[in-house]
Amino acid sequence: MNINGLNLRSQRQGDVQMFDGVEYRAAQVMERLVAWVADDKQTASMGKLPANAVVTNVRIQVTEAFNSDGTDLISVGYSGAATAFATTTDVSTTGIKSPTLGTSAGFNATARDVEAYYTNGGSEPTTGKALVVLEFYRVPEQVA
């Protein structure tokens, strides 16, 4: 290929594009799992995180504060590991929350059914709504 007087040789190898010996990788597409947690829906299915995915962020936007008479917390994880992707985050006030990422953030070789979990430290809440978003991108399978 000749562009502006440069003679470039292109060779494609998987998701890597080579131009005159220089590697260019395909852009990663950010994907999201999203669910609403509410006072009357305290565990929300966010969907399936595919195998070979890298979890990069979790965000919680509380649009209506939860009002139990104790602590009001949301975490993100999967069955048996409720804080795998985001540790417990206070949702007793409105606003955008930036939870601490859990120990399973980063690369995940195994597909998981992701859940957002609300827990209260007192009475059942009568109000509360939060949008929970988990961001990830897919990567090629690991080499053996």
Beta strands, then each sheet from edge to edge (+ up, - down):
strand 1: 2-3
strand 2: 6-7
strand 3: 10-13
strand 4: 16-19
strand 5: 22-25
strand 6: 31-38
strand 7: 43-49
strand 8: 53-64
strand 9: 72-78
strand 10: 81-90
strand 11: 95-97
strand 12: 106-108
strand 13: 112-120
strand 14: 129-138
sheet 1: 1+ 2-
sheet 2: 3+ 4- 5+
sheet 3: 6+ 14- 8+ 11-
sheet 4: 6+ 14- 8+ 12-
sheet 5: 7+ 13- 9+ 10-
end
